[in-house]
Each structure stands twice: as C-alpha cells, then as structure tokens.
Amino acid sequence: MKYDLTVTIDKASGFCFGVVYAIEMAEDILSEEDFLYCLGDIVHNDEEVKRLTDMGLRIIDHDELKELRDAKVLIRAHGEAPSTYQLALENNLILIDASCPVVLKLQNRIKNSYDDKEQILIFGKHGHAEVIGLQGQTDGNAIVFQDLAELDSVDLPAKFTLYSQTTKSTEKFYHIKEQLLSRGYEVKANDTICRQVSNRYEDLEKFVADFDKIIFVSGKKSSNGKVLYEVCKKHNAESYFISKKEELDISWFTPGDKVGICGATSTPMWLMEEVKASLEAL
C-alpha cells in the first residue's frame, strides 16, 4: 500500500542553545584530540550520545571522576555542584565548562538566597543532573519536590523561597505557588524557567493542531521530552512518542495523512530528519 504521507518537521523543535553550545564544544575538542571525558550523558538522547561516543566522547559518572587524575573533563549544560569543581582542583583536572548560562544564573541566585539564610524549595525532578547541581548550592539543604503531594509530609517553615528547575512547566510552577499561598505560607517565588523551553509549549499547541498525526521524537530520559509530549497529547490525541525511526508503527497511519514531527530540547534535528525520510518512504 502507498501511504502518500505529507510530512513536516517543526522548525522550532530540536536542541536549545545550551545543548548546542555543549555539543559544539565537545565536537571542537574531538576534532583535535582522540577522546574527551564527559561527566554524565552530554544530552538526554541515546542516539546523539552514541554519535558523539563514536567520535571519542567518554561518558563517566561521579565515582569515576573521583579516580581520574590529570585529565580533561567536559561539564555538560545541566551544570554541576560546587563539590565537583573542588574535586577537579584536588585531582588536577581541566574542566571544560559548558554549563548553560540560564542554569548558572539560577545556581547563583539559589546560592545567594542560601547565604541570606532563606529556606529554599526547588520544584524539580529528584536525581536530575541540574537539580543535583542546584541543591549543591545549598550544601544539600534545599527541599526538592516533584509534586505538591510530597510536601504534605514535610514540616515546612512559615516562610520560604521557591525556585524551579529550568525545564519545568511554567503553568505548574505558578499553580504550586498559588496552592502554597492558599495554605497560609509566605512564599517568595522565583520563576527561573527557561523561556526558550516554556515558549515551546505555546508553539507546540499551534503546530500539532494542523496535523492528522504527530510523531514526537525524544530520548526516554528527557524530562523536557515528557512534558512537551504531554502538550502534544493534550492538543492532538493522535500523538505518538518514539526515540528513533525503528519505533515507528505503520498501523498509526492512513493514506493521505498530514504528519507533523516535533521533539524535545534534547532531540537532534538529524534524528527528526531520519524519521521524516522513513515516513516519506512509505
């Protein structure tokens, strides 16, 4: 059967500037050197990580970093806690710091709040690299929560300062703020969500409405991918999540469908183009 699908990639989808900066930095070094250590996955996309590891990028974790001496290590866009920089000094490591400027600004604001003796709450994903770096600015004393229900069992002070992981939903952040205010807390809320990310919510709403089917391409580890996919599903029920072209299912489509392809801030454009080529081959 010939499907004759009309396939369009969302031009606003793909890497945010922070990820582009980190990847270009890694590529520049690998064009001159055989390998480069990277602390954690450079981006939450297995296909892009494989492309870079094939070029010589070596992914290490914090335990392996402790054993490393006299080496060059890339800090990815998510940023790191102060303890990582201290360890680098002790182990004579050269850090290639590709921390996103938006994340660095947030780290600095949290550190200043902590130095001013404020109790800090961070709306973010437990264990996420960015959140670990943010919590590190408070010597691990900030309260991290993914959902309001988590705070029901926490003895919160009457007054605190609220921050957010940069890739969280703006709508949910303000809902949390209002809920905490309604419970009688004095909340100093700092909207620290990256606008390059949050603006994609509105862009996606418009994009997905124009198509019969939506293919959302993202790594399964991407927090941003999960949030943006939910936006797609909300505004187009015929939205499907895949990580690579091999996961496409022919049963999703009918002949003549208009298909839109979009992705997370950690999704490379080359991957969406591969998906487009596969669909057009039908």
C-alpha positions, 0 to 999 in steps of 0.5 A, spaced: 500 500 500 502 507 498 501 511 504 502 518 500 504 521 507 505 529 507 510 530 512 513 536 516 518 537 521 517 543 526 522 548 525 522 550 532 523 543 535 530 540 536 536 542 541 536 549 545 542 553 545 545 550 551 545 543 548 548 546 542 553 550 545 555 543 549 555 539 543 559 544 539 564 544 544 565 537 545 565 536 537 571 542 537 575 538 542 574 531 538 576 534 532 583 535 535 584 530 540 582 522 540 577 522 546 574 527 551 571 525 558 564 527 559 561 527 566 554 524 565 550 523 558 552 530 554 544 530 552 538 526 554 538 522 547 541 515 546 542 516 539 546 523 539 550 520 545 552 514 541 554 519 535 558 523 539 561 516 543 563 514 536 567 520 535 571 519 542 566 522 547 567 518 554 561 518 558 563 517 566 559 518 572 561 521 579 565 515 582 569 515 576 571 522 576 573 521 583 579 516 580 581 520 574 587 524 575 590 529 570 585 529 565 580 533 561 573 533 563 567 536 559 561 539 564 555 538 560 549 544 560 545 541 566 551 544 570 554 541 576 555 542 584 560 546 587 563 539 590 565 537 583 569 543 581 573 542 588 574 535 586 577 537 579 582 542 583 584 536 588 585 531 582 588 536 577 583 536 572 581 541 566 574 542 566 571 544 560 565 548 562 559 548 558 554 549 563 548 553 560 548 560 562 540 560 564 542 554 569 548 558 572 544 564 573 539 560 577 545 556 581 547 563 583 541 566 585 539 559 589 546 560 592 545 567 594 538 566 597 542 560 601 547 565 604 541 570 606 539 564 610 532 563 606 529 556 606 529 554 599 524 549 595 526 547 588 520 544 584 524 539 580 525 532 578 529 528 584 536 525 581 536 530 575 543 532 573 541 540 574 537 539 580 543 535 583 547 541 581 542 546 584 541 543 591 549 543 591 548 550 592 545 549 598 550 544 601 544 539 600 539 543 604 534 545 599 527 541 599 526 538 592 519 536 590 516 533 584 509 534 586 505 538 591 503 531 594 510 530 597 510 536 601 504 534 605 509 530 609 514 535 610 514 540 616 515 546 612 517 553 615 512 559 615 516 562 610 520 560 604 523 561 597 521 557 591 525 556 585 524 551 579 528 547 575 529 550 568 525 545 564 519 545 568 512 547 566 511 554 567 503 553 568 505 548 574 510 552 577 505 558 578 499 553 580 504 550 586 505 557 588 498 559 588 496 552 592 502 554 597 499 561 598 492 558 599 495 554 605 497 560 609 505 560 607 509 566 605 512 564 599 517 568 595 517 565 588 522 565 583 520 563 576 527 561 573 524 557 567 527 557 561 523 561 556 526 558 550 523 551 553 516 554 556 515 558 549 515 551 546 509 549 549 505 555 546 508 553 539 507 546 540 499 547 541 499 551 534 503 546 530 500 539 532 493 542 531 494 542 523 496 535 523 492 528 522 498 525 526 504 527 530 510 523 531 514 526 537 521 524 537 525 524 544 530 520 548 526 516 554 530 520 559 528 527 557 524 530 562 523 536 557 521 530 552 515 528 557 512 534 558 512 537 551 509 530 549 504 531 554 502 538 550 502 534 544 497 529 547 493 534 550 492 538 543 492 532 538 490 525 541 493 522 535 500 523 538 505 518 538 512 518 542 518 514 539 526 515 540 528 513 533 525 511 526 525 503 528 519 505 533 515 507 528 508 503 527 505 503 520 498 501 523 498 509 526 497 511 519 492 512 513 493 514 506 493 521 505 495 523 512 498 530 514 504 528 519 507 533 523 514 531 527 516 535 533 521 533 539 524 535 545 530 540 547 534 534 547 532 531 540 537 532 534 534 535 528 538 529 524 534 524 528 527 528 526 530 528 519 531 520 519 524 519 521 521 524 516 525 520 510 522 513 513 515 516 513 516 519 506 518 512 504 512 509 505 
